[in-house]
Amino acid sequence: MELFKIENCKKSFDGLGILKGISLTVNKGEVVSVIGPSGSGKSTFLRCACMLETMDGGSLVYNGKYAAREEDGHIVYAKGNELKEIRKTFGLVFQNFNLFPHYSVLKNITEPLMLAGKDKKQAEEKAMDMLSKLGLSDKAKEYPCNLSGGQQQRVSIARALALEPQILFFDEPTSALDPELTGEVLKVIRDLAAMHMTMIIVTHEMSFARDVSDRMIFMEHGVIRAEGTPAELFSSEDERLKAFMGRLSGDT
């Protein structure tokens, strides 16, 4: 079942083309990792997919419903309740956590739930359930500043999951973490993959991407240069891809 599709996505900043026609389809239950060097357009692609950036061209579809499409040379986005329903389809986990520092861990999760229509009791029950699943139930009354980076990122994952999205986007979920804290966040994502959560993950963790992904996308200079299973990309004879993969996986 096709859950997400972006076609011919283009995006420029100040006349500089960052995305030059990105197309990707993701089916329900798939895990797709997006890799590539800095400046290749990975995060811009993710922001366009989540409608945090406006595309300059192309189309964006969730569950067969157009979030954005090109009409007469202009991008037209869904509006009103239609857009609201589409936004419920996905969640985004940022690399820098994006928790509210003046809210407790519990309130960081309950606030979006209440905005989505749950009453306070329902929101708190859901939040505590998610915190329990991520091993953070004892941190509910803490503030983000009292948590490690790994714990903060797990709270941000709990917040995203509490809204019950059909697809989760991760933007370099471990890049802001010390190496010793990376493992606890990657374990959570591995567990989600084992439960067949649909995910698109921008990451530089090559061995993790190889283990968890159904497909990997290699982006460079605003285009998808290679796409395939982890086995196909890791055995590729493309010299540029071999150099990139080997350097980040520690093989060269």
C-alpha positions as CSV (number, residue, x, y, z in Angstrom):
1,M,0.0,0.0,0.0
2,E,1.5,3.3,-1.1
3,L,1.6,5.7,1.8
4,F,3.9,8.5,0.6
5,K,4.9,9.8,-2.8
6,I,6.8,12.8,-3.8
7,E,7.4,13.4,-7.5
8,N,9.9,15.8,-9.3
9,C,10.3,17.9,-6.1
10,K,12.3,21.0,-6.8
11,K,13.5,23.7,-4.3
12,S,15.8,26.6,-4.7
13,F,17.1,29.2,-2.3
14,D,18.3,32.6,-3.6
15,G,18.4,31.1,-7.1
16,L,20.5,28.1,-6.1
17,G,18.9,24.8,-6.9
18,I,19.0,22.6,-3.8
19,L,16.6,19.9,-5.0
20,K,16.6,19.2,-8.7
21,G,13.7,16.8,-9.2
22,I,13.5,14.3,-6.3
23,S,11.0,11.4,-6.7
24,L,10.4,8.8,-4.1
25,T,7.5,6.4,-3.2
26,V,7.3,4.6,0.2
27,N,4.9,1.8,1.0
28,K,3.3,1.0,4.3
29,G,5.8,-0.7,6.6
30,E,8.9,0.3,4.7
31,V,12.0,1.8,6.2
32,V,13.9,4.0,3.9
33,S,17.2,5.6,4.8
34,V,18.4,8.8,3.1
35,I,22.2,9.2,3.0
36,G,24.6,11.5,1.3
37,P,27.2,14.2,2.0
38,S,26.5,17.5,3.7
39,G,24.8,19.9,1.3
40,S,23.3,17.2,-0.8
41,G,19.7,18.3,0.0
42,K,18.7,15.6,2.4
43,S,17.2,17.8,5.1
44,T,15.6,20.1,2.6
45,F,13.9,17.1,1.0
46,L,12.6,16.1,4.5
47,R,11.4,19.6,5.2
48,C,9.6,19.7,1.8
49,A,8.0,16.3,2.6
50,C,6.8,17.6,5.9
51,M,5.6,20.9,4.4
52,L,8.0,22.9,6.5
53,E,9.4,24.2,3.2
54,T,7.3,25.1,0.2
55,M,8.2,23.2,-2.9
56,D,9.0,25.2,-6.1
57,G,7.8,22.3,-8.3
58,G,6.5,18.8,-8.1
59,S,3.8,17.0,-6.2
60,L,3.4,15.5,-2.7
61,V,0.9,12.7,-1.9
62,Y,-0.1,11.0,1.4
63,N,-2.4,8.0,1.3
64,G,-3.5,8.9,-2.2
65,K,-4.4,12.5,-1.2
66,Y,-2.6,15.4,-2.7
67,A,-0.9,17.6,-0.1
68,A,0.6,19.7,-2.9
69,R,0.5,19.6,-6.7
70,E,1.7,21.8,-9.6
71,E,-1.0,23.7,-11.5
72,D,-0.2,26.2,-14.3
73,G,3.4,26.4,-13.1
74,H,2.5,27.1,-9.5
75,I,2.4,24.9,-6.4
76,V,-1.0,24.6,-4.8
77,Y,-1.3,23.1,-1.3
78,A,-4.3,21.4,0.2
79,K,-6.3,23.7,2.5
80,G,-8.4,23.7,5.6
81,N,-9.6,20.4,7.0
82,E,-8.1,18.4,4.1
83,L,-4.6,19.7,4.9
84,K,-5.2,19.1,8.6
85,E,-6.1,15.5,8.0
86,I,-3.1,15.0,5.8
87,R,-0.8,16.4,8.5
88,K,-2.1,13.8,10.9
89,T,-0.6,11.2,8.7
90,F,3.0,11.9,9.6
91,G,5.3,12.9,12.4
92,L,8.8,14.4,12.4
93,V,11.6,13.9,14.9
94,F,14.2,16.7,14.7
95,Q,17.9,16.4,15.2
96,N,17.9,19.0,18.0
97,F,14.9,17.6,19.9
98,N,12.7,20.8,19.7
99,L,11.3,20.2,23.2
100,F,9.8,23.2,25.0
101,P,12.3,24.0,27.8
102,H,9.7,25.5,30.1
103,Y,7.4,22.4,29.9
104,S,7.9,19.2,31.8
105,V,8.5,16.1,29.9
106,L,4.8,15.1,30.4
107,K,3.5,18.5,29.2
108,N,5.8,18.3,26.1
109,I,3.8,15.3,25.1
110,T,0.3,16.2,26.4
111,E,0.2,19.6,24.8
112,P,0.1,18.4,21.2
113,L,-2.4,15.7,22.1
114,M,-4.7,18.3,23.7
115,L,-4.4,20.5,20.6
116,A,-5.3,17.4,18.6
117,G,-8.6,17.1,20.5
118,K,-7.9,14.8,23.5
119,D,-8.9,16.0,27.0
120,K,-6.3,16.3,29.7
121,K,-6.9,12.9,31.2
122,Q,-6.7,11.1,27.9
123,A,-3.6,13.1,26.9
124,E,-1.8,12.3,30.2
125,E,-2.7,8.6,29.9
126,K,-1.4,8.4,26.4
127,A,1.7,10.3,27.3
128,M,2.5,8.1,30.2
129,D,2.0,5.0,28.1
130,M,4.5,6.3,25.5
131,L,7.0,7.3,28.2
132,S,6.7,3.8,29.7
133,K,7.3,2.1,26.4
134,L,10.5,4.2,25.9
135,G,11.7,3.6,29.4
136,L,11.1,7.2,30.6
137,S,8.1,7.0,32.9
138,D,10.3,8.1,35.8
139,K,11.2,11.3,33.9
140,A,7.6,12.6,33.4
141,K,7.9,15.5,35.9
142,E,11.5,16.4,34.8
143,Y,12.3,19.4,32.6
144,P,14.3,18.8,29.4
145,C,17.4,20.5,30.8
146,N,17.7,17.7,33.4
147,L,17.8,15.0,30.8
148,S,20.7,13.6,28.8
149,G,20.6,14.2,25.0
150,G,19.6,10.6,24.4
151,Q,16.7,10.9,26.9
152,Q,15.6,14.2,25.3
153,Q,15.5,12.6,21.8
154,R,13.5,9.6,23.2
155,V,11.0,12.1,24.6
156,S,10.7,13.8,21.2
157,I,10.1,10.3,19.6
158,A,7.5,9.6,22.3
159,R,5.8,12.9,21.4
160,A,5.7,12.1,17.7
161,L,4.4,8.5,18.3
162,A,1.7,9.7,20.8
163,L,-0.1,11.3,17.9
164,E,-0.3,7.9,16.1
165,P,1.2,8.9,12.7
166,Q,1.3,6.5,9.9
167,I,4.8,7.5,8.9
168,L,7.7,8.9,10.9
169,F,10.4,11.2,9.5
170,F,13.7,11.4,11.3
171,D,16.2,14.2,10.5
172,E,19.6,13.0,11.6
173,P,18.2,11.8,14.9
174,T,21.7,11.1,16.5
175,S,23.7,14.0,15.1
176,A,23.3,16.2,18.2
177,L,24.2,13.3,20.6
178,D,27.5,12.2,22.2
179,P,28.6,8.9,20.7
180,E,27.8,7.0,23.9
181,L,24.2,8.2,23.8
182,T,23.6,7.3,20.2
183,G,22.9,3.7,20.8
184,E,19.9,4.2,23.0
185,V,18.1,6.3,20.3
186,L,19.1,3.9,17.5
187,K,17.6,1.0,19.6
188,V,14.3,2.8,19.7
189,I,14.3,3.2,16.0
190,R,15.3,-0.4,15.5
191,D,12.4,-1.5,17.7
192,L,10.0,0.6,15.6
193,A,11.3,-1.0,12.4
194,A,10.7,-4.4,13.9
195,M,7.1,-3.3,14.5
196,H,6.9,-2.3,10.8
197,M,6.5,1.4,11.5
198,T,6.9,3.2,8.2
199,M,9.9,5.5,8.4
200,I,12.1,7.8,6.3
201,I,15.4,8.4,8.1
202,V,18.0,10.9,7.1
203,T,21.1,9.5,8.8
204,H,24.9,9.3,8.6
205,E,25.0,6.1,10.6
206,M,25.9,3.7,7.8
207,S,25.9,0.4,9.7
208,F,22.6,1.3,11.3
209,A,21.1,2.2,7.9
210,R,22.3,-1.0,6.5
211,D,20.7,-3.1,9.3
212,V,17.4,-1.3,9.6
213,S,16.5,-0.3,6.1
214,D,14.4,-1.9,3.4
215,R,15.8,0.6,0.9
216,M,18.6,3.2,0.9
217,I,18.7,6.5,-1.1
218,F,22.0,8.2,-1.8
219,M,21.6,11.9,-2.6
220,E,24.2,14.2,-4.0
221,H,24.0,17.6,-5.5
222,G,20.2,17.7,-5.1
223,V,19.4,14.5,-7.0
224,I,19.1,10.8,-6.1
225,R,22.3,9.3,-7.4
226,A,21.6,5.7,-6.3
227,E,18.7,3.8,-4.8
228,G,18.4,0.1,-3.8
229,T,18.5,-2.4,-1.0
230,P,21.3,-2.0,1.5
231,A,23.1,-5.0,0.0
232,E,22.9,-3.4,-3.5
233,L,24.3,0.0,-2.3
234,F,27.0,-1.5,-0.2
235,S,28.2,-3.7,-3.0
236,S,27.9,-1.0,-5.7
237,E,30.8,-0.5,-8.1
238,D,30.0,3.3,-8.3
239,E,33.3,4.8,-7.1
240,R,31.7,7.9,-5.6
241,L,29.3,5.8,-3.6
242,K,32.0,3.3,-2.5
243,A,34.1,6.1,-1.2
244,F,31.3,7.7,0.7
245,M,29.9,4.5,2.2
246,G,33.4,3.2,3.1
247,R,34.4,6.5,4.8
248,L,31.4,6.7,7.0
249,S,31.2,3.0,7.8
250,G,34.8,2.9,8.8
251,D,35.8,0.4,6.1
252,T,38.4,2.7,4.5
